[in-house]
Structure formats: structure tokens, C-alpha cells
């Protein structure tokens, strides 16, 4: 688990990146006040992290390729945030980033702490559904928030997070994409590309913390999807046809999240309603909402300032929906976006 940028391996990496030719092991050792053996060990640490470093005999080492991964050495130098991501924990594999961050939160981790995993073995969606989280292709991370707001306001937070995600993904996609699907998904076209899971810890005196889990299909290819997800899932690469640098995307996303979160704490969802309406994939569509109290069908009519879904019933009345699964009432691939859809992170 990595949390700091100023490490021997990072300093070696900075020297390799700045070198116009091979970096002498002796020169690196002298500058870093390390032994040549210690420098070699740091080279090996970088190689394990995915960096391609070629040895040129007595001439030293040359950096020839960097990993397309959210490793700290690629993400932290790109951060433009004040606090988000500055406490950064990177894991090669974990059952769930939300579970790891929840434990850190209980031990007093600061707001803005991020836990990233290259692979999740037991990623979770809403209603404890599994999330499909293959290695080397996505962004799977959790962000710790400690909002000073009333508990009721937290119900609108997934929509604010969704807008931040959409704005970060938009430069990689055609105009108008991606779209936000109430309450916690991101769609590209009519397929899911991202899931959001906000887990609240509250006491009688208010919110203790919120762990925000975000999973984005970045460079996932169609052939890697399970058969049952191929008609309802997509990724940035599948939609745009290009490979996206995941560290750059995460740094940009944390910047969007920090700014939108600050505005949400001050003013709630109200200043986001126009942006949300512009990106609302359900707006004006015939949907069915599955709720504990029973299913309701009607036409999606936007979102209320408290984050609830406005559902226009066949008799013209507006019903506010505070929780449930919304399914677009269309044939074939969009007829059912429940259990399978929530497996995609």
C-alpha cells in the first residue's frame, strides 16, 4: 500500500525521466546518497509497478515506457486538488476498495483519502450486488468524504458524484456523452460504463463519513465481458476507439470531484439541476421503477432538489421516488438493467 510520493523509488524515477540518455547507477547513488545496490533495488520496485527500464551495461539505465495504471508515481504528480488524493493508497488487488477505506475511516483517515485497486475480487454495487472489476482495464477506487451537512442531504450525493464523473469522461467521448442515470450510474449511449456506490456512516449527531466507491470501465474490450453483460455494458475504449491513460483520468476526476463536492456542501443539489437535466439519460423516457413497495411505471420527468426522481404517472400525477431501480421500458438489450447491470463497475 503506497501513500507518499517522496520515496527512493520515486526519486529514482524522476531522475530516469529527466535523463537525456542512460542514467548511471553510480551517479544516481551519489545524488540520492544511496548505495548502488539500493539504487538497483529501487529500479526493481519500479519494474514491478509496470515501468519498463532497460539496463545498458556500465552505462546505466534508461526508462523506455511507463505503465497505464493508477500507480502513485503516475497519479500524484498530476494532482491539482487541494486535498483529494493526497492521502493515496494503491493496492494491486483487494476484495473491495470501499471495505478497505471504511476501515481507514474508522481509524481517523482524513477527508480526501483515496484507495485504488488494480483489481477487485469482490466489488459491490447497490443492494450488495457484485460488480465486474477485471484487472488492467478500469479505474476502481474509493474516496473518503466527511461532509458537514444534515444526513438527509446525503441522498443527493451520488448524483453530484455522477456529474463529476461525467464531466471528467466527456473530453474522451462524442458530444453529449456520457449521461447520468438516476440514482448512481453513468451511461455512454444506452450502455453502462460506470457505477457509483455511496456508503454512509452516521450517528445521532450527524454524518460521520461517506465512502464513495467509483468503478469505471476505461480500456475494457467487448471480448473481455461476460456473455450476460455484452449487450448492456460499454467502456471509454469501446465507445471512442482509443486507449485512455488511467492515471491522467483519475487525476482529472479527483479535481472535478473536489470542486463539485465543495459546491454541494455549500448549496446542496440546486446549482447542479440544470447540468443534471442536460445529462439525464432517463428524462422523457418511459420507465419502470422497482421499489420495495411495488413497481411503478410512468415517464421520467427529471430530478427534484432533494435528489428524488420525478415520475409522471399515466394519470398526470408526479410521484417522487427516493429509492429503487429504474429500467427503461424498451425491447431487447434495455428491457432489463437490474442484476446484470449492477455487476459492472
Secondary structure, 3 states (H helix, E strand, C coil): CECCCCCHHHHHHHHHHHCCCCECHHHHHHHHCCCHHHHHHHHHHHHHCCCEEEECHHHCEEEEECCCCCCHHHHHHHCCCCCCCCCEEEECCECCHHHHHHHHHHCCCCCCCEEEECCECCCECHHHCECECCCCCEEEEEEEECCCCCHHHHHHHHHHHHHHHHHHHHCCCCCCCCEEECCCEEEECCEEEEEEEEEEEEECCEEEEEEEEEEEECCCCHHHCCHHHCCCECCHHHHHCCCCCHHHHHHHHHHHHHHHHHHHHHHCCHHHHHHHHHHECCCCCEEEEECCCCCEEEEEEEECCCCCEEEECCCCCEEEECCCEEEECCCHHHCCCCCCHHHEC
